[in-house]
Amino acid sequence: MRTVRRWLHGEALGAVLFVLLGFLALFAFFDLVDELGALGTPSLIRPDHRYGLGDALLLVGLLLPSRAYELLPIAVLIGTVYALARLARDSEFTILRTSGLGPMRTLRLMLELGLLFALLTFALGDYVAPPAARQAQLLKAQYRGGISTGATGAWLRERNDDGGVAIVNVRALSPDGALRGVRIHRFDADGLLREVIDAEHGTVPAGGGVWQLHQVTLERHQPDGAQLTLQTLPTLDWPTTLGTEMLQVALLKPERMRTLDLFLYARHLERNDQNAQRYAIEFWRKLFYPMGCIVMVVLALPFAYLHFRQPALSGYVFVGVMIGISYVLLNGIFGHVGNLLGWTPWLAAGAPAALYLALSLATLAWLVLRR
């Protein structure tokens, strides 16, 4: 049994790695082509340095872990389909079946392989891709401006000790970690506007505490609403619990965040009465996404029970590609529709994987029991 396990796993591993490397090379080429237009851009930190080919290659390399994380389930499906279909074509899998390799034992062997890929996907998505993507953003910000999201930057909300609320807008985060374009609206417990703070830039300690704002314009509204006090200050210390980590999380794409960061940021939004549906769905998708590798190997298993003699591997690989694309599309559709309609986050994130797993098991049962 150990020999069979090594053989099947070796065939599938080789095919999956080959497909994954091919996909990574293709996407790396596309990313490099996108960066060629920025060559020669001067650095915002070192004006004597310009964006060169080495910087572009470094940026593309930093994006590779995120690409591998996104492509690994599809590569698992295509590679496993190719390996199993080739074994079926050459009658090698038929010999294994006549030697006593039953469907349940084969399923268990493939589940072990899927679990290995799931652990690898989780490690890439939580420990390799997020810090690499953050470094890629910082590198890009050195030549193209600060890190931002959308046209207005990041919006955060924080409850004050007196029952009021502070609405914080940061237009961008500089490559050196400084804030650019800070605007803070402070409301009292009755929802009345009390202060508006505008700062051109500022610095934030790592664990939060006090923001040091510079070139500040401070508007103070009196309780009766009839008076307005306007001040211009060179510096202003603003106490808050928001730190650099929370800002980076707010400015980073949810799909490229760590699972723990998604959970903490969703909790932060919920505590401050903000809509956390998108981040809750992304949190559950982040948990279920590695399980997609297990679904992929189960989807590929019925191809081992097909009976053909002609060299039709390309056709079956094409079918595997179409199944993988449909899975990715359905996963994205469920995420967006669940966000719009307010579905339960774990249901919106896990329904596609459960559906494809049920279909693959039903197909396998029909091939084994009926044919």
ZAGURO-923300 format. One record per residue (C-alpha): y, x, z; residue in one letter. Coordinates in steps of 0.05 Angstrom, whole numbers, always signed. Example, Ala and Ser with C-alpha at 12.3 -4.5 7.8 and 13.67 -1.06 7.14 Angstrom:
BEGIN
SITE     yy     xx     zz code
SITE    -90   +246   +156    A
SITE    -21   +273   +143    S
REM end
This chain:
BEGIN
SITE     yy     xx     zz code
SITE     +0     +0     +0    M
SITE    +47    +58    +14    R
SITE    +35    +85    -56    T
SITE    +51    +18    -87    V
SITE   +114    +12    -45    R
SITE   +138    +81    -66    R
SITE   +123    +67   -138    W
SITE   +158     -1   -142    L
SITE   +217    +22   -101    H
SITE   +224    +86   -141    G
SITE   +224    +49   -207    E
SITE   +275     -1   -183    A
SITE   +319    +51   -149    L
SITE   +322    +94   -211    G
SITE   +341    +36   -255    A
SITE   +394     +9   -206    V
SITE   +427    +78   -198    L
SITE   +428    +87   -273    F
SITE   +462    +19   -284    V
SITE   +511    +30   -226    L
SITE   +531    +99   -253    L
SITE   +542    +69   -322    G
SITE   +586    +13   -294    F
SITE   +626    +63   -251    L
SITE   +638   +108   -310    A
SITE   +662    +49   -352    L
SITE   +710    +23   -298    F
SITE   +734    +93   -281    A
SITE   +753   +102   -355    F
SITE   +792    +36   -354    F
SITE   +828    +55   -289    D
SITE   +846   +123   -318    L
SITE   +874    +92   -381    V
SITE   +917    +46   -338    D
SITE   +945   +107   -301    E
SITE   +963   +146   -364    L
SITE  +1027   +107   -373    G
SITE  +1053   +132   -305    A
SITE  +1044   +206   -320    L
SITE  +1108   +245   -308    G
SITE  +1136   +197   -255    T
SITE  +1173   +236   -201    P
SITE  +1149   +232   -129    S
SITE  +1192   +193    -79    L
SITE  +1173   +243    -25    I
SITE  +1175   +308    -64    R
SITE  +1225   +300   -122    P
SITE  +1202   +367   -152    D
SITE  +1132   +340   -161    H
SITE  +1112   +292   -217    R
SITE  +1052   +247   -226    Y
SITE  +1001   +289   -263    G
SITE   +932   +282   -290    L
SITE   +903   +310   -226    G
SITE   +937   +255   -186    D
SITE   +911   +202   -234    A
SITE   +840   +229   -228    L
SITE   +847   +230   -151    L
SITE   +871   +157   -152    L
SITE   +813   +137   -197    V
SITE   +764   +173   -150    G
SITE   +793   +137    -89    L
SITE   +781    +70   -124    L
SITE   +708    +86   -140    L
SITE   +680    +64    -72    P
SITE   +713     -4    -80    S
SITE   +686     -9   -151    R
SITE   +616    +10   -126    A
SITE   +620    -43    -72    Y
SITE   +640    -97   -122    E
SITE   +588    -77   -175    L
SITE   +528    -61   -131    L
SITE   +497   -132   -129    P
SITE   +502   -139   -205    I
SITE   +473    -69   -214    A
SITE   +416    -87   -167    V
SITE   +400   -149   -209    L
SITE   +403   -114   -277    I
SITE   +366    -52   -254    G
SITE   +311    -91   -219    T
SITE   +303   -138   -278    V
SITE   +296    -78   -325    Y
SITE   +245    -43   -280    A
SITE   +202   -105   -268    L
SITE   +205   -129   -340    A
SITE   +184    -60   -364    R
SITE   +125    -59   -316    L
SITE   +105   -128   -341    A
SITE   +111   -107   -414    R
SITE    +68    -46   -404    D
SITE    +16    -87   -364    S
SITE    +26    -42   -304    E
SITE    +46   -100   -259    F
SITE    -14   -139   -284    T
SITE    -59    -82   -261    I
SITE    -26    -84   -193    L
SITE    -38   -160   -189    R
SITE   -112   -153   -207    T
SITE   -117    -98   -154    S
SITE    -97   -146    -99    G
SITE    -20   -146   -100    L
SITE     -6   -219    -85    G
SITE    +60   -256    -94    P
SITE    +78   -257    -20    M
SITE    +64   -182    -12    R
SITE   +106   -168    -75    T
SITE   +162   -211    -47    L
SITE   +160   -173    +18    R
SITE   +164   -107    -18    L
SITE   +224   -130    -59    M
SITE   +258   -158     +4    L
SITE   +252    -89    +36    E
SITE   +286    -60    -25    L
SITE   +340   -114    -23    G
SITE   +352   -100    +51    L
SITE   +363    -26    +35    L
SITE   +415    -44    -18    F
SITE   +447    -94    +30    A
SITE   +456    -41    +83    L
SITE   +486     +6    +31    L
SITE   +534    -48     +8    T
SITE   +556    -63    +79    F
SITE   +568    +11    +93    A
SITE   +609    +18    +29    L
SITE   +649    -45    +43    G
SITE   +665    -30   +116    D
SITE   +667    +45   +124    Y
SITE   +681    +77    +56    V
SITE   +719    +30    +10    A
SITE   +775     +5    +57    P
SITE   +802    +74    +78    P
SITE   +795   +100     +7    A
SITE   +832    +39    -20    A
SITE   +887    +49    +32    R
SITE   +894   +122    +12    Q
SITE   +898   +101    -61    A
SITE   +954    +52    -44    Q
SITE   +992   +107     -6    L
SITE   +983   +155    -65    L
SITE  +1008   +102   -114    K
SITE  +1067    +86    -69    A
SITE  +1091   +158    -72    Q
SITE  +1108   +148   -145    Y
SITE  +1119    +73   -154    R
SITE  +1153    +51    -90    G
SITE  +1127    +24    -25    G
SITE  +1065    -16    -11    I
SITE  +1079    -90    -19    S
SITE  +1045   -155    -35    T
SITE  +1079   -205    -81    G
SITE  +1154   -208    -92    A
SITE  +1173   -219    -19    T
SITE  +1127   -171    +18    G
SITE  +1088   -188    +81    A
SITE  +1102   -246   +127    W
SITE  +1080   -246   +200    L
SITE  +1090   -293   +258    R
SITE  +1090   -277   +332    E
SITE  +1099   -320   +394    R
SITE  +1148   -296   +446    N
SITE  +1139   -298   +522    D
SITE  +1193   -351   +529    D
SITE  +1156   -399   +483    G
SITE  +1196   -382   +421    G
SITE  +1172   -356   +355    V
SITE  +1192   -296   +313    A
SITE  +1182   -298   +238    I
SITE  +1179   -227   +210    V
SITE  +1185   -207   +137    N
SITE  +1174   -135   +114    V
SITE  +1188   -124    +41    R
SITE  +1149    -59    +34    A
SITE  +1115     -3    +72    L
SITE  +1137    +68    +52    S
SITE  +1085   +122    +38    P
SITE  +1105   +156   +104    D
SITE  +1092    +92   +143    G
SITE  +1165    +71   +150    A
SITE  +1186     -2   +140    L
SITE  +1232    -22    +84    R
SITE  +1272    -86    +82    G
SITE  +1259   -118   +151    V
SITE  +1283   -188   +165    R
SITE  +1268   -224   +231    I
SITE  +1283   -297   +248    H
SITE  +1278   -314   +322    R
SITE  +1271   -386   +344    F
SITE  +1272   -414   +415    D
SITE  +1221   -460   +446    A
SITE  +1257   -521   +416    D
SITE  +1252   -493   +346    G
SITE  +1326   -475   +340    L
SITE  +1347   -411   +305    L
SITE  +1376   -361   +354    R
SITE  +1377   -293   +319    E
SITE  +1371   -264   +249    V
SITE  +1360   -189   +245    I
SITE  +1367   -152   +179    D
SITE  +1349    -78   +176    A
SITE  +1346    -32   +116    E
SITE  +1289     +8   +145    H
SITE  +1251    +21   +210    G
SITE  +1193    +56   +243    T
SITE  +1134    +26   +281    V
SITE  +1090    +60   +333    P
SITE  +1015    +59   +319    A
SITE   +998    +10   +375    G
SITE  +1060    -34   +370    G
SITE  +1109    -37   +428    G
SITE  +1180    -27   +402    V
SITE  +1203    -26   +330    W
SITE  +1261    +22   +318    Q
SITE  +1305    -11   +265    L
SITE  +1361    +25   +229    H
SITE  +1424     +1   +194    Q
SITE  +1419    -67   +226    V
SITE  +1459   -131   +216    T
SITE  +1450   -179   +275    L
SITE  +1468   -252   +273    E
SITE  +1468   -290   +340    R
SITE  +1472   -366   +340    H
SITE  +1498   -399   +403    Q
SITE  +1458   -456   +435    P
SITE  +1510   -508   +414    D
SITE  +1505   -484   +342    G
SITE  +1581   -481   +335    A
SITE  +1590   -406   +342    Q
SITE  +1562   -347   +304    L
SITE  +1565   -275   +327    T
SITE  +1557   -221   +274    L
SITE  +1544   -148   +293    Q
SITE  +1531    -85   +253    T
SITE  +1489    -34   +291    L
SITE  +1464    +35   +271    P
SITE  +1398    +25   +309    T
SITE  +1363    -30   +346    L
SITE  +1299    -30   +388    D
SITE  +1259    -94   +378    W
SITE  +1200   -105   +426    P
SITE  +1138   -134   +394    T
SITE  +1062   -130   +396    T
SITE  +1057   -121   +321    L
SITE  +1036    -51   +300    G
SITE  +1026    -11   +236    T
SITE   +953    -32   +232    E
SITE   +972   -106   +229    M
SITE  +1023    -92   +174    L
SITE   +974    -52   +133    Q
SITE   +924   -109   +140    V
SITE   +976   -159   +117    A
SITE   +994   -115    +57    L
SITE   +922   -100    +36    L
SITE   +881   -146     -7    K
SITE   +833   -188    +35    P
SITE   +773   -169     -6    E
SITE   +786    -95     +8    R
SITE   +793   -102    +83    M
SITE   +742    -85   +136    R
SITE   +703   -142   +166    T
SITE   +732   -130   +236    L
SITE   +803   -127   +208    D
SITE   +792   -193   +172    L
SITE   +766   -225   +236    F
SITE   +824   -199   +279    L
SITE   +877   -218   +228    Y
SITE   +848   -288   +221    A
SITE   +849   -295   +297    R
SITE   +921   -271   +298    H
SITE   +941   -324   +246    L
SITE   +905   -379   +285    E
SITE   +938   -359   +351    R
SITE  +1006   -364   +317    N
SITE   +991   -432   +285    D
SITE   +987   -403   +214    Q
SITE   +938   -422   +159    N
SITE   +879   -373   +165    A
SITE   +833   -409   +116    Q
SITE   +837   -355    +63    R
SITE   +822   -298   +111    Y
SITE   +767   -338   +146    A
SITE   +732   -349    +79    I
SITE   +740   -276    +61    E
SITE   +711   -257   +129    F
SITE   +649   -298   +117    W
SITE   +644   -274    +45    R
SITE   +648   -203    +71    K
SITE   +589   -219   +117    L
SITE   +548   -254    +63    F
SITE   +565   -207     +6    Y
SITE   +513   -153    +24    P
SITE   +461   -208    +27    M
SITE   +475   -218    -47    G
SITE   +433   -156    -60    C
SITE   +373   -191    -28    I
SITE   +386   -252    -71    V
SITE   +390   -207   -133    M
SITE   +322   -175   -122    V
SITE   +290   -244   -110    V
SITE   +324   -268   -174    L
SITE   +294   -209   -212    A
SITE   +223   -219   -185    L
SITE   +203   -276   -232    P
SITE   +213   -228   -291    F
SITE   +152   -189   -267    A
SITE   +108   -250   -279    Y
SITE   +128   -261   -351    L
SITE    +75   -247   -404    H
SITE    +99   -212   -467    F
SITE    +76   -155   -511    R
SITE   +135   -145   -557    Q
SITE   +191    -97   -537    P
SITE   +240   -150   -513    A
SITE   +270   -114   -454    L
SITE   +341   -120   -481    S
SITE   +336   -195   -482    G
SITE   +313   -200   -410    Y
SITE   +366   -150   -388    V
SITE   +418   -194   -423    F
SITE   +392   -255   -385    V
SITE   +398   -215   -321    G
SITE   +470   -197   -338    V
SITE   +487   -270   -351    M
SITE   +455   -292   -285    I
SITE   +494   -238   -248    G
SITE   +560   -259   -281    I
SITE   +547   -332   -265    S
SITE   +534   -313   -192    Y
SITE   +600   -274   -187    V
SITE   +638   -331   -221    L
SITE   +608   -384   -177    L
SITE   +622   -342   -115    N
SITE   +695   -336   -134    G
SITE   +701   -410   -152    I
SITE   +672   -432    -86    F
SITE   +720   -386    -49    G
SITE   +782   -413    -85    H
SITE   +760   -486    -82    V
SITE   +741   -479     -9    G
SITE   +810   -451     +6    N
SITE   +845   -507    -31    L
SITE   +803   -564     -3    L
SITE   +796   -536    +67    G
SITE   +720   -529    +67    W
SITE   +684   -499   +126    T
SITE   +692   -423   +114    P
SITE   +619   -403   +124    W
SITE   +597   -459    +77    L
SITE   +646   -439    +22    A
SITE   +624   -367    +28    A
SITE   +549   -375    +36    G
SITE   +534   -434    -11    A
SITE   +527   -393    -76    P
SITE   +479   -344    -45    A
SITE   +437   -400    -14    A
SITE   +436   -438    -81    L
SITE   +414   -378   -122    Y
SITE   +362   -357    -70    L
SITE   +332   -427    -72    A
SITE   +330   -427   -148    L
SITE   +298   -359   -152    S
SITE   +244   -378   -101    L
SITE   +231   -443   -139    A
SITE   +225   -405   -205    T
SITE   +177   -354   -173    L
SITE   +134   -410   -144    A
SITE   +131   -445   -211    W
SITE   +111   -382   -249    L
SITE    +57   -363   -198    V
SITE    +28   -431   -182    L
SITE    +36   -470   -247    R
SITE    +28   -414   -298    R
REM end
